[in-house]
Amino acid sequence: MYALRCDAGNQAVWDALPDHARARLALALADACADPLGATDPYGEDDGIMRTLVTGNILVVIYLGHQTKTLHIYQIDYLG
């Protein structure tokens, strides 16, 4: 299980999402913390570190810290 890390800027974006989108994102990130490579897709070249998570109209770019078992949210895009 990976721990989720989110800076204040991305947390503000997450908090500003509509209720349904925020809930969907929380579930998708929980799945990604349990299985980061299985629940995400490569971001560009598949290096196993930079990944994307797409759920509905939300795109999240994440960084996987395999040694520290952390999943860092790098960017959240809501496509409304």
N, C-alpha and C positions, 0 to 999 in steps of 0.2 A: 504494500500500500504506500503510495506517494502522498506527501503532505502538500497542500495547496498554498501557494504564495501569490499575493496580489498587492501591488502598490496602491497608494491612495488615489492616484489618477484613474487607474483601471477600476478600482472599487467604486469610485464616483460614477463611472459609466455604467457599471453593473447595477448600481442602486437606482439609476435613472431609467432603466429599461421598464417597459410595461410589465405588469405582474406576471402575465402568462409567459413572457419571454424570459424574465428573471428566474422563474421556477424551472423552465425547460433547461436553461443554462446551468442551474445548480445541479440538476440530475445528470446532465451530460458531463459536467466536471467531476462529479462523484464517480461516474463510470471511468473517466480518464485517470483518476487517481488510483483506481483499482487495477486498471489495465491500460497504461498510457500508450503503448504501441498499438494495441488492438482497437482502442476507442478513438484514435486520431489518425490523420493522414500526413504524409510527408509535406513539408513546406519547402518547395523547390526540390533540390537534390536530397535524396533520402539519407541523411546522416544519423538518424535515430535520435536527434537532439532537438532540432527545430521542427515543430509539428503544427498542424492546424486541426481545429475542431469546428465542425460545421453542424449547427442544429437549427433547423428552420431558417430564419433570416438573420442568424447571428454567426459571425465568423470570429473565432478566437485563435490567435497565434500564441503558441506556448513554447517554452523552453524546458526540456527535461534534464534535471540534474540527477543522473543515474547513481552517482556515488553517494549523494546526499539524500536520495529518494525524495526529491522535491519536484513539483510541477509549478513553474512560474508563469503566470499570465503576462504575456508581453504586450498584447494589444487585443481590444475587443471592438468589433465593428458591428453595429446594428443596421441592417439594411431595410428597416422599416417596412 
